[in-house]
Amino acid sequence: MVYLILLVGLAIGVPVAFAIVAALLYFMAVGEFPYQLAAVATQMFSGINSFALLAIPLFILAGELMNESGITMRIIAFSKILVGRLRGGLAHVNIWASVIFAGLSGSAVADTSALGRVFIPEMEKEGYPRDFAAALTAASSVIGPIIPPSIPVIIYALIVTGVSVPALFLAGIVPGLLLAIFLSGYVMIFAGKYQKQPTALPSGEKRKILLEGVIPLFMPVFVVGSILLGIVTPTEAAAFAVAYALFVGMVVFRKIHVRDLPSIFTRTMVDTAVIMIIIAAVAAANWLLTFNRVPNMLTDLTITYITSQWTFLLAVIVLFLVAGLFLEGIAAMLVLVPILHPIAVGMGVDPVHFGIIVIFNLMIGLITPPMGLCLFVADSVANVGLSRLSRRILPLFLVELLVLLLITFVPVIVTGLPRLLGY
């Protein structure tokens, strides 16, 4: 009955957190603890009672400030100079703008929304099919949470597993760039026919565009660099990112005014509340599962029937791809990783490697119907219909799946950079 309540809630569109809480309350009411319904609320509060979690709203706020400061067009102009003259130029610009944007927002949905409003109509003007432009924007936005700074990485490290944040930040750089390279390869082979020769810019204007494009890039460099050097914690680095974003928006580019701050703070609070409610609900669910020894039973079952490390990793990929069809990425991570992480470590899988596999896997879920959030955002801009968009994104999904398999079975792609730098 507990699972039925959960599944019905999800099926009729109840938010994940509230569906979990409803199932928990039912279990507590009819199970062993009829007098301890307050335990659900206590465990929910305990799940978010952490100073480290302050990094989440701060990074969200930094991303909102950078978006509001008008950097989207500057990043696009910057990317055009770097890759705009390649075969399928504007499509490459779309992909590599997502790479640059990844260092600012750390959110795939934010990337899809910000870049999609510019790229989808612009690519259509250049002769690209509108559904292809929307699909490519959604697919490339997956890079956002993989390249640091990344909100899913912070949640995975600080809340779920205790894995080193700097190590996960470093581990995500090469897979994120590899994904961009593979998507660019696909564009060059299959979308090069849409290429139009770009207009040459005067050298003075190029220098101005490059300078304005470099300024936002200092934020991820400072944030990640200060964490790697041990100068600040991730939470302190997030506060620095907010200060830098405010300075760039209000002083350098002068696009943000005091009157804009209330709406920016409001959007930040709404996004933060959604994440925090999910974290709280899943914390209570994990407590109940642990009390009933479910993780131990699953561990014993897995070790009994799956003896190969590679078989286990393949099973994890399939599990998270299926979970991504129905659950939001952070919710799936919070539910499944506390169970699977100890099994992975017990089988000898590097915890940093496993973390990037999970995060990469769940980010792919953002472009898979029926619950792919990036698909919904891209379609809200393009208005081409989810069926057309889903068909168009299929080959891009296969490209991303290929990269996922590559980083899974060639671990050095993930672990090489952290080990090189001593993590």
DADAPE-V496706 format. One record per helix or strand of 2 or more residues. SS is the DSSP state (alpha for helix, beta for strand). FROM is the first residue (numbers start at 1). TO is the last residue. Records with the same first field share a line. If there is no record, write none. Layout:
SS: FROM-TO + FROM-TO
//
This chain:
alpha: 2-11 + 16-30 + 38-48 + 51-68 + 71-83 + 89-105 + 108-125 + 130-141 + 151-161 + 165-190 + 192-194 + 203-228 + 234-252 + 258-291 + 294-305 + 309-326 + 329-346 + 351-367 + 373-382 + 386-409 + 412-420
//
